[in-house]
Amino acid sequence: MIPISDNIRCRIKPVINYWLIGINVAVFLWELQLEFSGGLGYFVNSWGLIPAQISGAITNALFFNNSAAWIIVIWRAFSLFFAIFIHGSFSQILGNLLFLWVFGKTVENILGHGRYLGFYLAAGVMIGVVQVLAEPSLTVPLIGANGAIAAILGAYIMKFPKAKIDTILPLIILYIPIELPAFFYIFWWFVQQLFYGIGSLNIPPVGVNQSGVVFWGQVLGLLSGAAFMRLKR
């Protein structure tokens, strides 16, 4: 199922949503160029979220009185932000941006431009922090906007559980337009995660997102988005 749009009228132009989509696309195009030139592994391992690097730097700074480690802590902390805009496959970025396009514009309409941007970034960073705490020894980069977009989906469903989503059902040679309730996309969001390995980029040495904590981070994102919208009422 491919969501296309919803039936909620927006009062404002979702410019932040457009910018977020544009930045994600621009970064992914840069990744493709780096894959071609052989620099993608260095880029992702430098800017992706690697829990072991953050937890190790914090341990050195706090328990071994290593002042230089604080510089590493600050540097690696930026990866909590940058990792949101890095994706590891064509299917991951297409799936994420499709959900962002359909559900993000309506959430931006509810929150306004500034609060929507803050909500998106805060959700992504919060999920990253939880992933570090849950698996501090993980050496594989965690990347993607999945947690932030799961939070947007949670906020949307909490506000508009009965909204109708215009959807295309692809068959072998036909595309059938149908309407589905917004609540259905909670289920479909997690189903499509199973296909995010399709069109994977070559990211040496060990790939990305190879941890069960990624899934639970998205569950947390969904719940936190719903809780935020609930408290906003």
CYANA upper distance limits for C-alpha pairs under 8 A (distance plus 0.5 A):
  1 MET  CA    167 THR  CA      6.92
  1 MET  CA    168 ILE  CA      6.36
  1 MET  CA    169 LEU  CA      5.41
  1 MET  CA    170 PRO  CA      7.25
  2 ILE  CA    167 THR  CA      5.92
  2 ILE  CA    168 ILE  CA      5.58
  2 ILE  CA    169 LEU  CA      6.98
  2 ILE  CA    170 PRO  CA      8.28
  3 PRO  CA     98 LEU  CA      7.74
  3 PRO  CA     99 PHE  CA      7.81
  3 PRO  CA    102 VAL  CA      7.34
  3 PRO  CA    165 ILE  CA      6.98
  3 PRO  CA    166 ASP  CA      6.52
  3 PRO  CA    167 THR  CA      4.91
  3 PRO  CA    168 ILE  CA      6.97
  4 ILE  CA     98 LEU  CA      8.30
  4 ILE  CA    102 VAL  CA      6.75
  4 ILE  CA    165 ILE  CA      7.69
  4 ILE  CA    166 ASP  CA      5.97
  4 ILE  CA    167 THR  CA      6.01
  4 ILE  CA    168 ILE  CA      7.68
  5 SER  CA    102 VAL  CA      5.62
  5 SER  CA    103 PHE  CA      8.46
  5 SER  CA    165 ILE  CA      6.31
  5 SER  CA    166 ASP  CA      5.76
  5 SER  CA    167 THR  CA      7.93
  6 ASP  CA    102 VAL  CA      7.22
  6 ASP  CA    103 PHE  CA      8.30
  6 ASP  CA    163 ALA  CA      7.48
  6 ASP  CA    164 LYS  CA      6.32
  6 ASP  CA    165 ILE  CA      4.89
  6 ASP  CA    166 ASP  CA      6.30
  7 ASN  CA    163 ALA  CA      7.11
  7 ASN  CA    164 LYS  CA      6.40
  7 ASN  CA    165 ILE  CA      7.16
  7 ASN  CA    166 ASP  CA      8.25
  8 ILE  CA    106 THR  CA      7.56
  8 ILE  CA    163 ALA  CA      7.81
  9 ARG  CA    106 THR  CA      8.44
 10 CYS  CA    105 LYS  CA      8.24
 10 CYS  CA    106 THR  CA      6.89
 10 CYS  CA    109 ASN  CA      6.27
 11 ARG  CA    109 ASN  CA      6.94
 12 ILE  CA    109 ASN  CA      6.43
 13 LYS  CA    109 ASN  CA      8.25
 14 PRO  CA     18 TYR  CA      6.92
 14 PRO  CA    105 LYS  CA      5.77
 14 PRO  CA    106 THR  CA      8.49
 14 PRO  CA    108 GLU  CA      6.73
 14 PRO  CA    109 ASN  CA      7.33
 14 PRO  CA    113 HIS  CA      7.94
 15 VAL  CA     19 TRP  CA      6.70
 15 VAL  CA    113 HIS  CA      8.00
 16 ILE  CA     20 LEU  CA      6.61
 16 ILE  CA    108 GLU  CA      8.15
 16 ILE  CA    113 HIS  CA      6.59
 16 ILE  CA    116 TYR  CA      8.20
 16 ILE  CA    117 LEU  CA      7.16
 17 ASN  CA     21 ILE  CA      6.70
 17 ASN  CA    100 LEU  CA      7.94
 17 ASN  CA    101 TRP  CA      7.69
 17 ASN  CA    104 GLY  CA      6.79
 17 ASN  CA    105 LYS  CA      6.53
 17 ASN  CA    108 GLU  CA      7.80
 18 TYR  CA     22 GLY  CA      6.60
 19 TRP  CA     23 ILE  CA      6.55
 20 LEU  CA     24 ASN  CA      6.70
 21 ILE  CA     25 VAL  CA      6.69
 21 ILE  CA     97 LEU  CA      6.85
 21 ILE  CA    100 LEU  CA      8.09
 21 ILE  CA    101 TRP  CA      8.15
 22 GLY  CA     26 ALA  CA      6.56
 23 ILE  CA     27 VAL  CA      6.62
 23 ILE  CA     85 PHE  CA      7.86
 24 ASN  CA     28 PHE  CA      6.68
 24 ASN  CA     85 PHE  CA      5.84
 24 ASN  CA     86 ILE  CA      7.62
 24 ASN  CA     93 ILE  CA      8.38
 25 VAL  CA     29 LEU  CA      6.70
 26 ALA  CA     30 TRP  CA      6.80
 27 VAL  CA     31 GLU  CA      6.73
 27 VAL  CA     85 PHE  CA      7.31
 27 VAL  CA     86 ILE  CA      7.07
 28 PHE  CA     32 LEU  CA      6.83
 28 PHE  CA     86 ILE  CA      7.19
 28 PHE  CA     87 HIS  CA      7.10
 28 PHE  CA     93 ILE  CA      8.47
 29 LEU  CA     33 GLN  CA      6.94
 30 TRP  CA     34 LEU  CA      6.73
 31 GLU  CA     35 GLU  CA      6.55
 31 GLU  CA     40 LEU  CA      6.66
 32 LEU  CA     36 PHE  CA      6.83
 32 LEU  CA     40 LEU  CA      8.40
 32 LEU  CA    201 LEU  CA      8.39
 33 GLN  CA     37 SER  CA      6.84
 34 LEU  CA     38 GLY  CA      6.31
 34 LEU  CA     39 GLY  CA      5.34
 34 LEU  CA     40 LEU  CA      5.22
 34 LEU  CA     43 PHE  CA      8.46
 35 GLU  CA     39 GLY  CA      6.53
 35 GLU  CA     40 LEU  CA      5.32
 35 GLU  CA     41 GLY  CA      8.35
 35 GLU  CA    201 LEU  CA      7.85
 35 GLU  CA    202 ASN  CA      7.33
 35 GLU  CA    203 ILE  CA      8.28
 39 GLY  CA     43 PHE  CA      6.83
 40 LEU  CA     44 VAL  CA      6.65
 40 LEU  CA    202 ASN  CA      8.19
 40 LEU  CA    203 ILE  CA      6.59
 40 LEU  CA    204 PRO  CA      8.32
 41 GLY  CA     45 ASN  CA      6.53
 41 GLY  CA    202 ASN  CA      8.23
 41 GLY  CA    203 ILE  CA      5.22
 41 GLY  CA    204 PRO  CA      5.38
 41 GLY  CA    205 PRO  CA      7.39
 42 TYR  CA     46 SER  CA      6.42
 43 PHE  CA     47 TRP  CA      6.57
 43 PHE  CA     48 GLY  CA      8.36
 44 VAL  CA     48 GLY  CA      5.49
 44 VAL  CA     86 ILE  CA      8.17
 44 VAL  CA    141 PRO  CA      7.64
 44 VAL  CA    203 ILE  CA      7.91
 45 ASN  CA     49 LEU  CA      8.33
 45 ASN  CA     50 ILE  CA      8.03
 45 ASN  CA    141 PRO  CA      6.74
 47 TRP  CA     76 ARG  CA      8.47
 47 TRP  CA     78 PHE  CA      8.47
 47 TRP  CA     79 SER  CA      5.79
 47 TRP  CA     82 PHE  CA      6.72
 47 TRP  CA     83 ALA  CA      6.79
 48 GLY  CA     79 SER  CA      6.11
 48 GLY  CA     80 LEU  CA      8.22
 48 GLY  CA     82 PHE  CA      7.34
 48 GLY  CA     83 ALA  CA      5.16
 48 GLY  CA     86 ILE  CA      7.77
 48 GLY  CA    141 PRO  CA      5.79
 48 GLY  CA    142 LEU  CA      6.54
 48 GLY  CA    143 ILE  CA      6.21
 49 LEU  CA     76 ARG  CA      8.21
 49 LEU  CA     79 SER  CA      5.69
 49 LEU  CA     80 LEU  CA      6.39
 49 LEU  CA     83 ALA  CA      6.24
 49 LEU  CA    128 GLY  CA      7.86
 49 LEU  CA    141 PRO  CA      5.67
 49 LEU  CA    142 LEU  CA      5.52
 49 LEU  CA    143 ILE  CA      6.92
 50 ILE  CA     54 ILE  CA      7.31
 50 ILE  CA    132 VAL  CA      8.34
 50 ILE  CA    138 LEU  CA      7.19
 50 ILE  CA    139 THR  CA      6.15
 50 ILE  CA    140 VAL  CA      6.45
 50 ILE  CA    141 PRO  CA      5.16
 50 ILE  CA    142 LEU  CA      6.81
 51 PRO  CA     55 SER  CA      6.56
 51 PRO  CA    131 GLN  CA      7.79
 51 PRO  CA    132 VAL  CA      5.16
 51 PRO  CA    133 LEU  CA      8.43
 51 PRO  CA    135 GLU  CA      7.33
 51 PRO  CA    136 PRO  CA      5.50
 51 PRO  CA    137 SER  CA      6.79
 51 PRO  CA    138 LEU  CA      5.98
 51 PRO  CA    139 THR  CA      7.02
 51 PRO  CA    140 VAL  CA      8.48
 51 PRO  CA    141 PRO  CA      8.29
 52 ALA  CA     56 GLY  CA      6.21
 52 ALA  CA    132 VAL  CA      8.18
 52 ALA  CA    136 PRO  CA      5.69
 52 ALA  CA    137 SER  CA      4.94
 52 ALA  CA    138 LEU  CA      5.66
 52 ALA  CA    139 THR  CA      5.88
 53 GLN  CA     57 ALA  CA      6.55
 53 GLN  CA     76 ARG  CA      7.76
 53 GLN  CA    139 THR  CA      7.91
 54 ILE  CA     58 ILE  CA      6.71
 54 ILE  CA     72 ILE  CA      8.45
 54 ILE  CA     73 VAL  CA      6.59
 54 ILE  CA     76 ARG  CA      6.45
 54 ILE  CA     77 ALA  CA      7.59
 54 ILE  CA    132 VAL  CA      8.11
 54 ILE  CA    136 PRO  CA      8.36
 55 SER  CA     59 THR  CA      6.62
 55 SER  CA    132 VAL  CA      7.77
 55 SER  CA    136 PRO  CA      6.22
 55 SER  CA    137 SER  CA      7.96
 56 GLY  CA     60 ASN  CA      6.77
 57 ALA  CA     61 ALA  CA      6.64
 57 ALA  CA     69 ALA  CA      5.95
 57 ALA  CA     70 TRP  CA      7.59
 57 ALA  CA     72 ILE  CA      6.69
 57 ALA  CA     73 VAL  CA      5.96
 58 ILE  CA     62 LEU  CA      6.54
 58 ILE  CA     69 ALA  CA      7.65
 58 ILE  CA     70 TRP  CA      7.74
 58 ILE  CA     73 VAL  CA      6.61
 59 THR  CA     63 PHE  CA      6.20
 59 THR  CA     64 PHE  CA      7.80
 60 ASN  CA     64 PHE  CA      5.53
 60 ASN  CA     65 ASN  CA      7.27
 60 ASN  CA     66 ASN  CA      6.27
 60 ASN  CA     69 ALA  CA      6.54
 61 ALA  CA     65 ASN  CA      5.99
 61 ALA  CA     66 ASN  CA      5.35
 61 ALA  CA     67 SER  CA      6.56
 61 ALA  CA     68 ALA  CA      8.06
 61 ALA  CA     69 ALA  CA      5.54
 61 ALA  CA     70 TRP  CA      6.18
 62 LEU  CA     66 ASN  CA      7.98
 66 ASN  CA     70 TRP  CA      7.95
 67 SER  CA     71 ILE  CA      8.09
 68 ALA  CA     72 ILE  CA      7.51
 69 ALA  CA     73 VAL  CA      6.68
 70 TRP  CA     74 ILE  CA      6.68
 71 ILE  CA     75 TRP  CA      6.61
 72 ILE  CA     76 ARG  CA      6.38
 73 VAL  CA     77 ALA  CA      6.42
 74 ILE  CA     78 PHE  CA      7.23
 75 TRP  CA     79 SER  CA      7.94
 76 ARG  CA     80 LEU  CA      8.05
 77 ALA  CA     81 PHE  CA      8.19
 78 PHE  CA     82 PHE  CA      6.83
 79 SER  CA     83 ALA  CA      5.97
 80 LEU  CA     84 ILE  CA      7.70
 80 LEU  CA    124 GLY  CA      8.16
 80 LEU  CA    125 VAL  CA      5.80
 80 LEU  CA    128 GLY  CA      6.19
 80 LEU  CA    129 VAL  CA      7.79
 81 PHE  CA     85 PHE  CA      8.35
 81 PHE  CA    121 LEU  CA      7.74
 81 PHE  CA    124 GLY  CA      7.75
 81 PHE  CA    125 VAL  CA      6.36
 82 PHE  CA     86 ILE  CA      7.57
 83 ALA  CA    142 LEU  CA      7.60
 83 ALA  CA    143 ILE  CA      5.35
 83 ALA  CA    144 GLY  CA      6.65
 83 ALA  CA    145 ALA  CA      8.25
 84 ILE  CA    124 GLY  CA      6.72
 84 ILE  CA    125 VAL  CA      8.33
 84 ILE  CA    143 ILE  CA      6.60
 84 ILE  CA    144 GLY  CA      5.39
 84 ILE  CA    145 ALA  CA      5.06
 84 ILE  CA    146 ASN  CA      8.37
 84 ILE  CA    148 ALA  CA      8.24
 85 PHE  CA    143 ILE  CA      8.08
 85 PHE  CA    144 GLY  CA      6.51
 85 PHE  CA    145 ALA  CA      6.66
 86 ILE  CA    143 ILE  CA      6.11
 86 ILE  CA    144 GLY  CA      5.75
 86 ILE  CA    145 ALA  CA      8.03
 87 HIS  CA     92 GLN  CA      7.02
 87 HIS  CA     93 ILE  CA      6.45
 87 HIS  CA    143 ILE  CA      6.38
 87 HIS  CA    144 GLY  CA      5.25
 87 HIS  CA    145 ALA  CA      8.12
 88 GLY  CA     92 GLN  CA      7.26
 88 GLY  CA     93 ILE  CA      8.25
 88 GLY  CA    143 ILE  CA      7.62
 88 GLY  CA    144 GLY  CA      7.80
 88 GLY  CA    200 SER  CA      6.38
 88 GLY  CA    201 LEU  CA      6.20
 88 GLY  CA    203 ILE  CA      8.28
 88 GLY  CA    208 VAL  CA      7.38
 89 SER  CA     93 ILE  CA      7.01
 89 SER  CA    196 TYR  CA      7.18
 89 SER  CA    197 GLY  CA      6.97
 89 SER  CA    198 ILE  CA      7.14
 89 SER  CA    199 GLY  CA      5.69
 89 SER  CA    200 SER  CA      4.42
 89 SER  CA    201 LEU  CA      5.84
 90 PHE  CA     94 LEU  CA      6.54
 90 PHE  CA    196 TYR  CA      8.33
 90 PHE  CA    198 ILE  CA      7.42
 90 PHE  CA    199 GLY  CA      5.59
 90 PHE  CA    200 SER  CA      6.91
 90 PHE  CA    201 LEU  CA      8.30
 91 SER  CA     95 GLY  CA      6.36
 91 SER  CA    195 PHE  CA      7.45
 91 SER  CA    196 TYR  CA      5.59
 91 SER  CA    197 GLY  CA      7.48
 91 SER  CA    198 ILE  CA      6.14
 91 SER  CA    199 GLY  CA      6.66
 91 SER  CA    200 SER  CA      8.20
 92 GLN  CA     96 ASN  CA      6.55
 92 GLN  CA    144 GLY  CA      8.20
 92 GLN  CA    193 GLN  CA      8.30
 92 GLN  CA    196 TYR  CA      5.34
 92 GLN  CA    197 GLY  CA      8.02
 93 ILE  CA     97 LEU  CA      6.44
 93 ILE  CA    144 GLY  CA      8.25
 94 LEU  CA     98 LEU  CA      6.48
 95 GLY  CA     99 PHE  CA      6.94
 95 GLY  CA    192 GLN  CA      8.04
 96 ASN  CA    100 LEU  CA      6.63
 96 ASN  CA    145 ALA  CA      7.35
 96 ASN  CA    146 ASN  CA      6.96
 96 ASN  CA    149 ILE  CA      7.38
 97 LEU  CA    101 TRP  CA      6.40
 98 LEU  CA    102 VAL  CA      6.86
 99 PHE  CA    103 PHE  CA      6.34
 99 PHE  CA    104 GLY  CA      7.81
 99 PHE  CA    149 ILE  CA      7.71
 99 PHE  CA    153 LEU  CA      8.36
100 LEU  CA    104 GLY  CA      5.22
100 LEU  CA    105 LYS  CA      7.98
100 LEU  CA    149 ILE  CA      6.78
100 LEU  CA    152 ILE  CA      8.27
101 TRP  CA    105 LYS  CA      6.87
102 VAL  CA    106 THR  CA      8.14
103 PHE  CA    107 VAL  CA      7.03
103 PHE  CA    152 ILE  CA      7.41
103 PHE  CA    153 LEU  CA      6.90
103 PHE  CA    156 TYR  CA      7.09
104 GLY  CA    108 GLU  CA      6.57
104 GLY  CA    149 ILE  CA      8.39
104 GLY  CA    152 ILE  CA      6.79
104 GLY  CA    153 LEU  CA      8.33
105 LYS  CA    109 ASN  CA      6.71
106 THR  CA    110 ILE  CA      6.94
106 THR  CA    156 TYR  CA      7.99
107 VAL  CA    111 LEU  CA      6.68
107 VAL  CA    116 TYR  CA      7.63
107 VAL  CA    152 ILE  CA      7.39
107 VAL  CA    155 ALA  CA      7.68
107 VAL  CA    156 TYR  CA      6.66
108 GLU  CA    112 GLY  CA      5.78
108 GLU  CA    113 HIS  CA      6.52
108 GLU  CA    115 ARG  CA      8.46
108 GLU  CA    116 TYR  CA      5.69
109 ASN  CA    113 HIS  CA      8.19
111 LEU  CA    115 ARG  CA      6.12
111 LEU  CA    116 TYR  CA      5.98
112 GLY  CA    116 TYR  CA      6.39
113 HIS  CA    117 LEU  CA      6.80
114 GLY  CA    118 GLY  CA      6.77
115 ARG  CA    119 PHE  CA      6.39
116 TYR  CA    120 TYR  CA      6.65
117 LEU  CA    121 LEU  CA      6.74
118 GLY  CA    122 ALA  CA      6.28
119 PHE  CA    123 ALA  CA      6.43
120 TYR  CA    124 GLY  CA      6.82
120 TYR  CA    148 ALA  CA      5.97
120 TYR  CA    149 ILE  CA      7.97
120 TYR  CA    151 ALA  CA      8.21
120 TYR  CA    152 ILE  CA      7.83
121 LEU  CA    125 VAL  CA      6.63
121 LEU  CA    148 ALA  CA      7.49
122 ALA  CA    126 MET  CA      6.38
122 ALA  CA    148 ALA  CA      8.45
123 ALA  CA    127 ILE  CA      6.69
123 ALA  CA    147 GLY  CA      7.29
123 ALA  CA    148 ALA  CA      5.52
123 ALA  CA    151 ALA  CA      6.97
123 ALA  CA    221 GLY  CA      7.16
123 ALA  CA    224 SER  CA      8.32
123 ALA  CA    225 GLY  CA      8.26
124 GLY  CA    128 GLY  CA      6.86
124 GLY  CA    145 ALA  CA      7.25
124 GLY  CA    146 ASN  CA      8.47
124 GLY  CA    147 GLY  CA      6.00
124 GLY  CA    148 ALA  CA      4.91
125 VAL  CA    129 VAL  CA      6.77
126 MET  CA    130 VAL  CA      6.81
127 ILE  CA    131 GLN  CA      6.67
127 ILE  CA    147 GLY  CA      6.57
127 ILE  CA    148 ALA  CA      8.29
127 ILE  CA    217 GLY  CA      6.16
127 ILE  CA    218 GLN  CA      8.15
127 ILE  CA    220 LEU  CA      7.78
127 ILE  CA    221 GLY  CA      7.11
128 GLY  CA    132 VAL  CA      6.81
128 GLY  CA    217 GLY  CA      8.40
129 VAL  CA    133 LEU  CA      6.80
130 VAL  CA    134 ALA  CA      6.46
130 VAL  CA    217 GLY  CA      7.73
131 GLN  CA    135 GLU  CA      6.57
131 GLN  CA    136 PRO  CA      8.21
131 GLN  CA    213 VAL  CA      6.71
131 GLN  CA    214 VAL  CA      7.80
131 GLN  CA    217 GLY  CA      7.14
132 VAL  CA    136 PRO  CA      5.46
134 ALA  CA    213 VAL  CA      7.59
135 GLU  CA    213 VAL  CA      7.81
140 VAL  CA    206 VAL  CA      7.18
140 VAL  CA    207 GLY  CA      7.45
140 VAL  CA    208 VAL  CA      6.20
140 VAL  CA    209 ASN  CA      7.16
140 VAL  CA    210 GLN  CA      7.14
141 PRO  CA    207 GLY  CA      7.99
141 PRO  CA    208 VAL  CA      5.55
141 PRO  CA    209 ASN  CA      6.68
142 LEU  CA    208 VAL  CA      6.34
142 LEU  CA    209 ASN  CA      5.26
142 LEU  CA    210 GLN  CA      8.36
142 LEU  CA    214 VAL  CA      8.14
143 ILE  CA    208 VAL  CA      7.53
143 ILE  CA    209 ASN  CA      7.10
145 ALA  CA    149 ILE  CA      6.63
146 ASN  CA    150 ALA  CA      6.48
146 ASN  CA    218 GLN  CA      6.99
147 GLY  CA    151 ALA  CA      6.81
147 GLY  CA    217 GLY  CA      6.74
147 GLY  CA    218 GLN  CA      5.25
147 GLY  CA    220 LEU  CA      8.33
147 GLY  CA    221 GLY  CA      5.62
147 GLY  CA    222 LEU  CA      8.17
148 ALA  CA    152 ILE  CA      6.97
148 ALA  CA    221 GLY  CA      6.98
149 ILE  CA    153 LEU  CA      6.67
149 ILE  CA    221 GLY  CA      8.28
150 ALA  CA    154 GLY  CA      6.65
150 ALA  CA    189 TRP  CA      8.43
150 ALA  CA    218 GLN  CA      6.31
150 ALA  CA    219 VAL  CA      7.99
150 ALA  CA    221 GLY  CA      5.71
150 ALA  CA    222 LEU  CA      5.23
150 ALA  CA    225 GLY  CA      7.96
151 ALA  CA    155 ALA  CA      6.67
151 ALA  CA    218 GLN  CA      8.31
151 ALA  CA    220 LEU  CA      8.48
151 ALA  CA    221 GLY  CA      4.90
151 ALA  CA    222 LEU  CA      4.95
151 ALA  CA    223 LEU  CA      7.48
151 ALA  CA    224 SER  CA      6.64
151 ALA  CA    225 GLY  CA      4.52
151 ALA  CA    226 ALA  CA      7.61
152 ILE  CA    156 TYR  CA      6.60
152 ILE  CA    222 LEU  CA      7.84
152 ILE  CA    225 GLY  CA      6.40
153 LEU  CA    157 ILE  CA      6.63
153 LEU  CA    186 ILE  CA      7.91
153 LEU  CA    222 LEU  CA      6.95
153 LEU  CA    225 GLY  CA      7.69
154 GLY  CA    158 MET  CA      6.68
154 GLY  CA    186 ILE  CA      8.36
154 GLY  CA    221 GLY  CA      7.96
154 GLY  CA    222 LEU  CA      4.92
154 GLY  CA    223 LEU  CA      6.64
154 GLY  CA    224 SER  CA      7.79
154 GLY  CA    225 GLY  CA      5.18
154 GLY  CA    226 ALA  CA      4.95
155 ALA  CA    159 LYS  CA      6.82
155 ALA  CA    222 LEU  CA      8.07
155 ALA  CA    225 GLY  CA      4.98
155 ALA  CA    226 ALA  CA      4.88
155 ALA  CA    227 ALA  CA      7.99
155 ALA  CA    228 PHE  CA      7.42
155 ALA  CA    229 MET  CA      5.78
156 TYR  CA    160 PHE  CA      6.31
156 TYR  CA    161 PRO  CA      7.96
156 TYR  CA    226 ALA  CA      8.04
157 ILE  CA    161 PRO  CA      5.09
157 ILE  CA    182 ALA  CA      6.98
157 ILE  CA    183 PHE  CA      6.64
157 ILE  CA    226 ALA  CA      7.69
158 MET  CA    226 ALA  CA      5.83
158 MET  CA    229 MET  CA      7.02
158 MET  CA    230 ARG  CA      7.36
159 LYS  CA    229 MET  CA      7.33
159 LYS  CA    230 ARG  CA      8.38
160 PHE  CA    182 ALA  CA      7.93
161 PRO  CA    181 PRO  CA      8.03
161 PRO  CA    182 ALA  CA      6.41
161 PRO  CA    183 PHE  CA      6.14
162 LYS  CA    181 PRO  CA      6.43
162 LYS  CA    182 ALA  CA      6.70
162 LYS  CA    183 PHE  CA      7.56
163 ALA  CA    181 PRO  CA      6.36
163 ALA  CA    182 ALA  CA      5.87
164 LYS  CA    179 GLU  CA      6.54
164 LYS  CA    180 LEU  CA      6.13
164 LYS  CA    181 PRO  CA      5.25
164 LYS  CA    182 ALA  CA      6.28
165 ILE  CA    179 GLU  CA      5.99
165 ILE  CA    180 LEU  CA      5.76
165 ILE  CA    181 PRO  CA      6.50
165 ILE  CA    182 ALA  CA      6.37
166 ASP  CA    177 PRO  CA      7.69
166 ASP  CA    178 ILE  CA      6.65
166 ASP  CA    179 GLU  CA      5.27
166 ASP  CA    180 LEU  CA      7.20
167 THR  CA    177 PRO  CA      6.25
167 THR  CA    178 ILE  CA      5.73
167 THR  CA    179 GLU  CA      6.10
167 THR  CA    180 LEU  CA      7.20
168 ILE  CA    175 TYR  CA      6.56
168 ILE  CA    176 ILE  CA      6.05
168 ILE  CA    177 PRO  CA      5.02
168 ILE  CA    178 ILE  CA      6.58
169 LEU  CA    175 TYR  CA      6.05
169 LEU  CA    176 ILE  CA      5.52
169 LEU  CA    177 PRO  CA      6.70
169 LEU  CA    178 ILE  CA      7.50
170 PRO  CA    174 LEU  CA      6.63
170 PRO  CA    175 TYR  CA      4.97
170 PRO  CA    176 ILE  CA      6.92
171 LEU  CA    175 TYR  CA      6.40
171 LEU  CA    176 ILE  CA      8.11
180 LEU  CA    184 PHE  CA      7.38
181 PRO  CA    185 TYR  CA      8.23
182 ALA  CA    186 ILE  CA      8.32
183 PHE  CA    187 PHE  CA      8.30
184 PHE  CA    188 TRP  CA      7.00
185 TYR  CA    189 TRP  CA      6.13
186 ILE  CA    190 PHE  CA      7.41
187 PHE  CA    191 VAL  CA      6.94
188 TRP  CA    192 GLN  CA      6.63
189 TRP  CA    193 GLN  CA      7.31
190 PHE  CA    194 LEU  CA      7.95
191 VAL  CA    195 PHE  CA      8.37
192 GLN  CA    196 TYR  CA      7.47
196 TYR  CA    200 SER  CA      8.23
202 ASN  CA    207 GLY  CA      7.77
203 ILE  CA    207 GLY  CA      5.51
203 ILE  CA    208 VAL  CA      7.78
209 ASN  CA    214 VAL  CA      7.16
210 GLN  CA    214 VAL  CA      8.46
212 GLY  CA    216 TRP  CA      7.38
213 VAL  CA    217 GLY  CA      6.42
214 VAL  CA    218 GLN  CA      7.04
215 PHE  CA    219 VAL  CA      7.07
216 TRP  CA    220 LEU  CA      6.69
217 GLY  CA    221 GLY  CA      6.64
218 GLN  CA    222 LEU  CA      6.64
219 VAL  CA    223 LEU  CA      6.78
220 LEU  CA    224 SER  CA      6.41
221 GLY  CA    225 GLY  CA      6.56
222 LEU  CA    226 ALA  CA      6.84
223 LEU  CA    227 ALA  CA      6.56
224 SER  CA    228 PHE  CA      6.52
225 GLY  CA    229 MET  CA      6.84
226 ALA  CA    230 ARG  CA      6.61
227 ALA  CA    231 LEU  CA      6.65
228 PHE  CA    232 LYS  CA      6.66
229 MET  CA    233 ARG  CA      7.22
